[in-house]
């Protein structure tokens, strides 16, 4: 039998993971952007927020509905410390200089993708969700072998999750138009870099695939 990454989802062994789509990093009033003037915000992040508003978040909402309708596990991870002062953060996060305190508004998933009351939401304090949470343990308990990934930033936390998931033995599907980073060039460079690790599909293609498996 030939091994391949190009495997259609089997609903009972699949899960959808949204990475860091939270107030801190995807809301104009999030701490990442709150101190910026409107002019500086638009200069640095105007394109990114335009993409989120017009394309990425709508695609994420479509994915969320499709996976819920198919009764496939939906999970969320957010940047959030386990302490208020962030003393548990990774050294990298401390050097970067941001802290999302435990229980804060910044640590919440954005309203457009609000988790259901029985959906798992994991706070993380490192780039990879596989390093600073027990997601691998949870996925194995849930019987998940195929992991679908959507989120931000494409070339940072999303990429980290894809690499680690692959190394741990999961088949990974990245939804290319449901991930975003600060520039189009960075996004495309990341997709090209990571494509050897995962199956890459569009939102339309993945939803059509799910509809096919439900017939």
Rosetta blueprint (number, residue, H / E / L):
1 X L
2 X L
3 X L
4 X L
5 X L
6 X L
7 X L
8 X L
9 X L
10 X L
11 X H
12 X H
13 X H
14 X E
15 X E
16 X E
17 X E
18 X E
19 X E
20 X L
21 X L
22 X E
23 X H
24 X H
25 X H
26 X H
27 X L
28 X L
29 X L
30 X L
31 X L
32 X L
33 X L
34 X L
35 X L
36 X L
37 X L
38 X H
39 X H
40 X H
41 X H
42 X H
43 X H
44 X H
45 X H
46 X H
47 X H
48 X H
49 X H
50 X H
51 X H
52 X H
53 X H
54 X H
55 X H
56 X H
57 X H
58 X H
59 X H
60 X H
61 X H
62 X H
63 X H
64 X H
65 X H
66 X H
67 X H
68 X H
69 X H
70 X L
71 X L
72 X L
73 X E
74 X E
75 X E
76 X E
77 X E
78 X E
79 X E
80 X L
81 X L
82 X L
83 X L
84 X L
85 X L
86 X L
87 X L
88 X L
89 X L
90 X L
91 X H
92 X H
93 X H
94 X H
95 X H
96 X H
97 X L
98 X L
99 X L
100 X L
101 X L
102 X L
103 X L
104 X L
105 X H
106 X H
107 X H
108 X L
109 X E
110 X L
111 X H
112 X H
113 X H
114 X L
115 X L
116 X L
117 X L
118 X L
119 X L
120 X E
121 X E
122 X E
123 X E
124 X E
125 X L
126 X L
127 X L
128 X L
129 X H
130 X H
131 X H
132 X H
133 X L
134 X L
135 X H
136 X H
137 X H
138 X H
139 X H
140 X H
141 X H
142 X H
143 X L
144 X L
145 X L
146 X E
147 X E
148 X E
149 X E
150 X E
151 X E
152 X E
153 X L
154 X H
155 X H
156 X H
157 X H
158 X H
159 X H
160 X H
161 X H
162 X H
163 X H
164 X H
165 X H
166 X H
167 X H
168 X L
169 X L
170 X L
171 X E
172 X E
173 X E
174 X E
175 X E
176 X E
177 X E
178 X E
179 X E
180 X E
181 X L
182 X L
183 X L
184 X H
185 X H
186 X H
187 X H
188 X H
189 X H
190 X H
191 X H
192 X H
193 X H
194 X H
195 X L
196 X L
197 X L
198 X L
199 X E
200 X E
201 X E
202 X L
203 X H
204 X H
205 X H
206 X H
207 X H
208 X H
209 X H
210 X H
211 X H
212 X H
213 X H
214 X L
215 X L
